[in-house]
Amino acid sequence: MPATTPLRLAIIVGSTRDGRFAPIVAEWTRAHAAGRDDLTVDVVDLIETPLPTVFPAFGQPPAPGTAELLAEVSPRLAAADAFVIVTPEYNHSFPAALKNAIDWHNREWHAKPVGFVSYGGVSGGLRAVEQLRVVLAELHAVTVRDTVSFHGHWDKFDADGKAVDPASDAAAKTMLDQLVWWAHALRDAKAVRPYAA
Ligand SMILES: Cc1cc2nc3c(=O)[nH]c(=O)nc-3n(C[C@H](O)[C@H](O)[C@H](O)COP(=O)(O)O)c2cc1C
């Protein structure tokens, strides 16, 4: 694939809570990514793509109805060259719905980069991000160093959904620049040599 072909970015929205703050952070993230000419963007919002929490036995097909639900998510993850996970912090970790969506997949994560935009109270969701790094390493994904985090996110966006601190916009650019670097490097490498999982 030519290096100039835009990378396919999937933004995964990790909160499925009623009354969630997530759409504000997700839309801000989407706008940053969509403003670049090196990315095409697909927002995978887990509230729109619920997945069961009961897994099939090893080697067995999913329960009736599950394949249809997975069809709304899995091909989009498989098609992605890179991911940004938008996550809040729940009890010093990340939401169960996000872990469930991660666990339903395996090869979809392999040899792909993942960036993070997090939000929460005093820690800005950073504890959730650090735990996600451990989980995603098991799935052969590469997490990028720089993240975007909003501590006390409730007053970090204006009525138009813009970040009130310009440092947040600068942080988004840094994170996406690193993500794109990794996504190009890994896409190019996989074109030459399949990933050895
Ligand atoms: C179950 C639960 C646990 C939470 N635990 C933490 C926490 O450990 N640290 C923190 O900073 N905020 C915590 N919060 C606050 C959330 O980060 C905050 O409510 C945020 O808006 C949640 O994202 P959402 O509105 O998109 O679901 C918690 C919220 C919930 C619902």
The ligand as an SDF file (V2000), in Angstrom:
LIG
                    3D

 31 33  0  0  0  0  0  0  0  0999 V2000
  -18.2300    3.3690   38.5810 C   0  0  0  0  0  0  0  0  0  0  0  0
  -17.4370    4.6470   38.5640 C   0  0  0  0  0  0  0  0  0  0  0  0
  -16.1900    4.6700   39.1470 C   0  0  0  0  0  0  0  0  0  0  0  0
  -15.4130    5.8210   39.0980 C   0  0  0  0  0  0  0  0  0  0  0  0
  -14.1530    5.8050   39.6230 N   0  0  0  0  0  0  0  0  0  0  0  0
  -13.3390    6.8640   39.4270 C   0  0  0  0  0  0  0  0  0  0  0  0
  -11.9770    6.7810   39.8000 C   0  0  0  0  0  0  0  0  0  0  0  0
  -11.4870    5.8000   40.3060 O   0  0  0  0  0  0  0  0  0  0  0  0
  -11.1720    7.8520   39.5350 N   0  0  0  0  0  0  0  0  0  0  0  0
  -11.6730    8.9800   38.9650 C   0  0  0  0  0  0  0  0  0  0  0  0
  -10.9220    9.9210   38.7390 O   0  0  0  0  0  0  0  0  0  0  0  0
  -12.9640    9.0890   38.5970 N   0  0  0  0  0  0  0  0  0  0  0  0
  -13.8050    8.0390   38.8040 C   0  0  0  0  0  0  0  0  0  0  0  0
  -15.1090    8.1030   38.4220 N   0  0  0  0  0  0  0  0  0  0  0  0
  -15.5870    9.3550   37.8430 C   0  0  0  0  0  0  0  0  0  0  0  0
  -15.5680    9.2660   36.3260 C   0  0  0  0  0  0  0  0  0  0  0  0
  -14.2660    9.3720   35.8360 O   0  0  0  0  0  0  0  0  0  0  0  0
  -16.4620   10.3510   35.7520 C   0  0  0  0  0  0  0  0  0  0  0  0
  -17.7750   10.1710   36.2800 O   0  0  0  0  0  0  0  0  0  0  0  0
  -16.5450   10.3010   34.2490 C   0  0  0  0  0  0  0  0  0  0  0  0
  -17.4270   11.2930   33.8010 O   0  0  0  0  0  0  0  0  0  0  0  0
  -17.0040    8.9390   33.7540 C   0  0  0  0  0  0  0  0  0  0  0  0
  -17.0410    8.9200   32.3590 O   0  0  0  0  0  0  0  0  0  0  0  0
  -18.4360    8.8290   31.5900 P   0  0  0  0  0  0  0  0  0  0  0  0
  -19.2670    9.9750   32.1370 O   0  0  0  0  0  0  0  0  0  0  0  0
  -18.1110    9.0320   30.1370 O   0  0  0  0  0  0  0  0  0  0  0  0
  -19.0100    7.4930   31.8920 O   0  0  0  0  0  0  0  0  0  0  0  0
  -15.9220    6.9910   38.4920 C   0  0  0  0  0  0  0  0  0  0  0  0
  -17.1890    6.9500   37.9170 C   0  0  0  0  0  0  0  0  0  0  0  0
  -17.9390    5.8030   37.9340 C   0  0  0  0  0  0  0  0  0  0  0  0
  -19.2840    5.7800   37.2750 C   0  0  0  0  0  0  0  0  0  0  0  0
  1  2  1  0
  2  3  1  0
  2 30  2  0
  3  4  2  0
  4  5  1  0
  4 28  1  0
  5  6  2  0
  6  7  1  0
  6 13  1  0
  7  8  2  0
  7  9  1  0
  9 10  1  0
 10 11  2  0
 10 12  1  0
 12 13  2  0
 13 14  1  0
 14 15  1  0
 14 28  1  0
 15 16  1  0
 16 17  1  0
 16 18  1  0
 18 19  1  0
 18 20  1  0
 20 21  1  0
 20 22  1  0
 22 23  1  0
 23 24  1  0
 24 25  2  0
 24 26  1  0
 24 27  1  0
 28 29  2  0
 29 30  1  0
 30 31  1  0
M  END
$$$$
